[in-house]
Amino acid sequence: MDESGSPKPNPKDSASYFAVGGVLIEHNDESSICLQIADFKKRWGIDESVPLHGNEIRSRKKNFAWLGRKSEDEQNQFLQDLTATIVQCPIIVHGCVVSRKGYLDRYLERYGSNTWEMMKSAFSILLERVSKYVVLQGGEVMVYFEKAGRREDKLITSYFNDLRDSGVPFSAETSTKYAPLTSNQMQRVLTGIEAKSKNNPLLQIADLCLYPVAKSKDQPQNRAFQELTQSQKLVDTVLTSDNLEKMGIKYYCFDNSL
């Protein structure tokens, strides 16, 4: 699991969205996915310890400044190889994308400068929907997220525990149509949560997959999003129409819907 954009309540913040999401992976597939990422790095002479950080790749900075010095053809080859590597992995991409403007218009007066309410909302929506999807598969979920610092890691863990103990932090009246799971149901599905370093290949894939989903409202034709869609890697592409509204990718506060 990863995050993208800004959860801060300042209306002057230029970020248009905040998103939480990542990839669902079967435990037995972890080693093969890690091997595919390692092979990709070898093909491009990238040290195994260097994370495939999406922002650095897109900006051609820091660990990927070398990419900006390549020809346009070579840069395109790199991106095509990276995309092909990701869509070959046995993953399902999920997420919750929040319109910052829509969220602030709706909740700023209620929450004021409480920075973390937007993050808690997105986190809770994501994991509740993931849980419903995993119930369909007859499985359980262990959540991994990138270490950000003692305070931040503790906060994320508290959101997870609150969700298991009390269920989603939303009005029962307004959320009924989404058929949210009870806390007892989520306790059976959500088995644990753990912070991992950014060197973890699975977190690198989560980072790379979340960004195109987060940008899909503004850039629905972006190549990475289209590749994920065509390869049926997005959870929305494998759900029936009956389940899509209840457990698909959530675009929150982009209009007047809840």
Number of C-alpha atoms within 10 A of each C-alpha: 24 22 24 19 18 19 23 19 21 16 13 7 12 10 16 16 22 23 30 30 28 29 25 21 17 13 9 8 12 15 11 12 21 16 12 16 20 16 15 19 18 12 10 11 9 16 11 15 12 12 19 24 18 18 15 15 19 13 12 16 13 11 15 19 14 11 19 15 11 12 10 11 9 13 15 12 12 18 15 14 14 17 17 16 15 22 19 12 18 15 24 20 25 29 32 26 29 26 21 27 18 17 18 19 12 13 14 17 9 9 14 12 12 13 14 15 17 23 21 21 18 23 23 23 25 24 24 25 25 24 24 21 20 17 16 8 9 9 13 18 21 13 16 18 23 20 15 14 10 8 8 12 15 14 15 20 17 13 18 20 16 15 24 23 14 13 20 24 14 13 8 12 7 10 14 10 11 15 13 21 15 15 17 13 16 24 19 14 21 22 12 15 15 13 17 14 14 19 15 16 22 24 23 21 25 25 25 23 29 27 23 21 31 27 20 17 14 12 12 14 13 13 13 23 22 16 18 22 18 12 13 16 24 24 22 20 17 14 15 10 11 8 14 18 16 19 25 25 22 21 20 22 18 17 10 8 8 11
